[in-house]
Amino acid sequence: MPSAEARAARATRRPAFGQRLASAMAEHGPLCVGIDPHPGLLAAWGLSDDVHGLRSFSLTVVEALAGRVAALKPQVALYERHGSRGLAVLEETLALCAAGHTLSIADAKRGDIGSTMAAYADAWLGEGSVLAADAVTLSPYLGYESLRPALDRAAFTGRGVFVLGLTSNPEGASVQHVGGAGSVAKGITDAVGAENAGARPFGSTGLVIGATVGGALEKLGIDLASTAAPILAPGLGAQGATGADMKASFGAFWPQVLGTSSRDVLKAGPDAAALRGAAEATRDSLL
Ligand SMILES: O=C(O)c1cc(=O)[nH]c(=O)n1[C@@H]1O[C@H](COP(=O)(O)O)[C@@H](O)[C@H]1O
């Protein structure tokens, strides 16, 4: 680990991400709002589909919701499509989340061979990186251990990761359910559990389990309680899941769940009060 980073990490003395997330969920409720500046949403907000529209959209969401929800989750792809200037807006958005004392989750879904993974860890989890968020989403489908550089870097800098377990899209089952009782997804959730051993209430290695997975946890014999993982659950609203569906799917694991919704909240904008009202209504459906 570079010594300059070690000094910066010591100076920051950031508590572990799992602890910070547990506090944010206790204070604001179990909702993360995704910042997904889709071209259609930019148009609906009266904004141009360019870097100016992207910036106005992102700043409006952060200003409306910072300090009111447990976390904000910018979708990296929707910044990347605007090139390097889009990534500069993402940097500004992440900095504004930090200034607003709101946890940021960069939805980048990174995953590569270990040597390349180390560079992704530098970017998304490194101390002093302009793109570093409080946590980043990771894909373990090059093998869970390929994520090791990011897992280690998150532990070192007090940041977190969310590892894709059971995704919200219908195609996910064709990979993740393979193996029945010894499924691919169960292998991932067991590995995440080993990472969080001894952590209470959560460790800093989270899982993504879609709000739309229905009875899959039971069918695959996945015990989330034993993982001590915070669960990021996308699929609320625009992908069809409701708070009631999620409570039925997650059952006893509910205290670990951070629901996340993007389009269903964002469509209320650009008015700040309307955005807050939509976020509050969504959060209330999860209480
Ligand atoms: O990692 C994610 O956040 C994610 C995982 C998953 O399984 N499904 C999923 O929808 N997501 C992301 O969550 C967001 C969902 O957006 P909405 O469907 O508009 O609420 C998108 O940015 C997706 O990329």
The ligand as a Gaussian input file, in Angstrom:
#p B3LYP/6-31G(d) Opt

LIG

0 1
 O      -26.033000      -2.797000      -8.590000
 C      -27.130000      -2.256000      -8.801000
 O      -27.437000      -1.218000      -8.257000
 C      -28.115000      -2.991000      -9.597000
 C      -28.082000      -4.374000      -9.486000
 C      -29.170000      -5.124000      -9.957000
 O      -29.240000      -6.324000      -9.765000
 N      -30.181000      -4.464000     -10.586000
 C      -30.189000      -3.102000     -10.774000
 O      -31.172000      -2.584000     -11.294000
 N      -29.115000      -2.365000     -10.342000
 C      -29.032000      -0.912000     -10.644000
 O      -30.013000      -0.235000      -9.897000
 C      -30.617000       0.806000     -10.676000
 C      -32.093000       0.513000     -10.800000
 O      -32.759000       1.607000     -11.366000
 P      -34.355000       1.719000     -11.364000
 O      -34.867000       0.461000     -11.995000
 O      -34.607000       2.931000     -12.191000
 O      -34.798000       1.872000      -9.935000
 C      -29.884000       0.824000     -12.018000
 O      -28.848000       1.790000     -11.956000
 C      -29.294000      -0.561000     -12.121000
 O      -28.086000      -0.595000     -12.849000

